[in-house]
Amino acid sequence: MKILALADQESKGLWDYFDKSKLKGIDLIISCGDLAPQYLSFLATFTHAPVLYVHGNHDGCYAQTPPDGCVCIEDTIYTHEGIRIMGLGGSMRYKNGAHQYTQAEMNWRAARLWPKIAIHRGFDILVAHSPAFGFHDGTDLPHVGFTAFNKLMERYNPDYFIHGHVHATYGSMFRREDLYGKTRVINAYERHTVEYEK
């Protein structure tokens, strides 16, 4: 399965200079947040692949303008061709605003997913906006990762953890791919293609 992962910055190659052939062979599109809803709606009109998303900390506009033709996977598990995909969007709470959480709040959100995880017998891909704590994250409060994601990877060993929030322009904070135990961690900043072999 070929997955197109997106986050944080709209790709000019997929919007300003779009050509339908650029989505050829893509089986699934996953947005990790902080993208214009119009951008996701645009992509959804040119592909038969499902477009899934979680919210970033700058996605307050989604309440009034959700991306048409796309599927929100916040706080649930979505199955596509046998691949179980769990979504937990948002960032660390650093001011008043939508889609921001404390460590305790994110731990609670993850705990509430336990029945769904049990029914699905785990999950294969964890999708989030923020990274895990101490792994691909930053030291400033807005970019600190969540300990809940570390715990989920350690307990369930998903094949992939796909996130955004940390931009390539942040310098040494940015890492595109890494391993956390048995889980391949991907920073989806702008766009990145994942060849998923189940």
C-alpha positions in Angstrom: 0.0 0.0 0.0 1.3 3.4 -0.9 0.4 6.1 1.6 0.9 9.9 1.0 1.4 11.6 4.4 1.0 15.3 4.7 1.4 17.9 7.4 2.0 21.6 8.3 2.7 23.1 4.9 0.7 22.8 1.7 2.9 21.3 -1.1 3.1 23.6 -4.1 3.7 20.5 -6.2 0.3 19.1 -5.1 -1.6 22.4 -5.2 -0.1 25.3 -7.2 1.5 23.0 -9.8 -0.9 20.0 -9.5 -1.0 17.3 -12.0 -3.3 14.3 -11.5 -0.5 11.9 -12.3 1.2 12.9 -9.0 -1.5 10.9 -7.2 -1.2 7.9 -9.4 -0.7 4.7 -7.3 -1.5 6.4 -4.0 -3.8 4.2 -2.0 -4.4 6.4 1.0 -3.7 10.0 2.0 -3.2 10.9 5.7 -3.1 14.5 6.9 -1.3 15.0 10.3 -2.8 18.5 10.7 -2.2 22.2 10.2 -3.3 22.2 6.6 -5.9 24.3 4.9 -9.2 22.4 4.6 -9.5 23.6 1.0 -6.2 21.8 0.2 -7.4 18.5 1.5 -10.7 18.9 -0.2 -8.9 19.7 -3.5 -6.8 16.5 -3.2 -9.9 14.4 -2.3 -11.6 15.5 -5.6 -8.7 14.1 -7.7 -8.2 10.7 -6.1 -10.3 7.6 -5.3 -8.0 7.1 -2.2 -9.5 7.9 1.2 -8.2 11.2 2.7 -7.9 10.8 6.5 -7.0 13.6 8.9 -6.4 14.6 12.5 -6.3 18.2 13.7 -3.3 20.3 14.2 -3.1 23.1 16.7 -3.9 25.7 13.9 -7.0 23.9 12.6 -9.6 25.8 14.5 -11.3 26.7 11.2 -12.2 23.1 10.6 -15.2 23.5 13.0 -16.8 25.9 10.4 -15.1 24.6 7.3 -14.3 20.9 7.5 -12.4 19.4 4.5 -15.1 18.1 2.1 -14.8 14.4 1.1 -12.3 13.6 3.9 -12.6 11.5 7.0 -11.7 12.7 10.5 -10.1 9.9 12.5 -9.8 11.7 15.8 -10.2 9.4 18.8 -11.1 6.4 16.7 -9.7 3.5 14.6 -10.3 3.5 10.9 -9.7 0.4 8.9 -8.6 0.5 5.3 -7.8 -2.7 3.4 -7.2 -4.4 6.7 -4.8 -1.7 8.0 -6.0 -0.3 11.4 -5.3 3.4 11.7 -5.8 5.3 15.0 -5.9 9.1 15.2 -5.0 11.5 18.1 -4.5 15.0 16.9 -3.5 18.2 18.6 -0.5 19.7 20.3 0.7 20.5 23.8 -1.5 23.2 25.4 0.5 26.5 25.3 -2.4 29.0 25.2 -6.2 29.1 24.9 -7.3 27.5 21.7 -8.7 24.4 20.0 -6.9 21.1 19.6 -4.4 21.7 22.5 -4.0 19.3 25.4 -2.0 18.8 28.6 -0.1 15.6 29.1 -2.8 14.4 31.4 -5.6 15.2 28.9 -3.8 13.3 26.1 -3.2 10.4 28.4 -6.9 10.4 29.1 -7.8 10.5 25.4 -5.5 7.5 24.7 -7.0 5.6 27.7 -10.5 6.1 26.4 -9.5 4.4 23.1 -8.7 1.1 25.0 -12.1 -0.5 24.2 -11.7 0.2 20.4 -8.1 -1.0 20.5 -9.3 -4.2 22.2 -12.0 -4.7 19.6 -9.6 -4.2 16.7 -6.9 -6.2 18.5 -4.4 -3.3 18.3 -3.6 -0.9 15.5 -1.1 -0.7 12.7 -0.6 3.0 12.3 -0.8 5.8 14.9 -1.5 9.2 13.4 -1.0 12.3 15.4 -0.1 16.0 14.9 2.5 16.1 17.6 5.5 13.8 18.1 6.2 11.6 21.1 7.9 13.0 24.2 11.6 13.2 23.8 11.5 11.8 20.3 11.4 14.1 17.3 10.0 16.8 19.5 11.3 20.2 20.7 12.2 21.8 24.1 9.8 24.7 23.8 6.3 24.1 25.3 4.4 24.2 22.0 6.6 21.5 20.4 7.0 19.1 23.4 5.7 15.7 22.5 3.2 13.6 24.3 4.1 10.7 26.7 0.9 9.0 25.7 2.4 8.3 22.3 5.5 6.7 23.8 3.3 4.4 25.9 1.1 3.5 22.9 4.2 2.5 20.8 5.7 0.6 23.7 2.6 -1.4 24.5 1.1 -2.1 21.0 4.2 -1.9 18.7 2.4 -0.4 15.7 4.2 -0.6 12.4 4.2 3.2 11.9 3.7 6.4 13.9 3.1 9.3 11.5 3.1 12.9 12.9 3.8 16.4 11.9 4.2 19.7 13.9 8.0 19.9 13.7 9.0 21.6 10.5 12.0 20.9 8.3 13.0 24.5 8.8 13.5 24.0 12.6 17.0 22.6 11.9 18.3 19.8 14.1 14.9 19.2 15.6 13.7 17.8 12.3 14.1 14.1 11.5 12.2 12.6 8.7 12.4 8.9 9.7 13.5 7.0 12.8 12.8 3.9 14.8 11.2 3.8 18.3 11.4 0.2 19.4 9.7 -1.7 16.6 7.8 1.3 15.3 8.9 3.3 12.3 8.4 7.0 13.1 7.7 9.4 10.2 7.6 13.1 10.2 5.1 14.0 7.4 6.1 17.6 7.1 4.8 19.0 3.8 4.6 15.5 2.1 6.2 12.1 2.4 5.3 8.8 0.7 5.3 5.6 2.8 5.4 2.2 1.1 3.5 0.1 3.6 4.0 -3.7 3.4 1.7 -5.6 5.8 
